[in-house]
Amino acid sequence: VCRLANMQQLPGVLEVLQGLPEPPQAINVRSFGLQDVFLALTGRSLRE
């Protein structure tokens, strides 16, 4: 798991991964939205 402060860091991470002797088989990129942040802070959905 790798967490980035912002998406501008992603190209550097991908460059490092390309240089590995055995690159990962899959890469999942997820950007957090308002719903995710609200749920993490309050434990409730925006629709509740």
N, C-alpha and C positions, 0 to 999 in steps of 0.2 A: 504494500500500500504506500502510495506517495501522495501527499497533500500539498497543493500549491497555494501560495498566497493570491496569485492571480494567473490568468490564462497566458500572460506574457512570458511566464516561466516554462510553458509547455514545450516550445521548440528546443530549449536546452536539454530538457529531460529526454525528449525523443532522440536527440543527437547522442546522448550518453548510451541509451538503449541500443542504438544501431551499432555502437562500437563494441558491444559485448560479444564474447565468443559464441554464446548461445542466446540470441535475443528472445524475449518473451513470445509465447504463442499467441497471446491476445492482450490488447490494451483497451480498457474501458475508461472513457472520459465522461465525467458527470459535472455539470454546473448546478450549483444550488440556486433555487428560486425563492421567492417570498414565502411560499407554502412550506418549504423545507426549513427555512430559518425560523418561522413562526412556530412550527411543530417542535423544533429543537429547544426553543426558549420557553415555551409554555406547556408543551405536552398535549396541546389541543390543535385540532384542525381549524383552518380559517372558516370553514362552513358550520362549525358547531355553534 
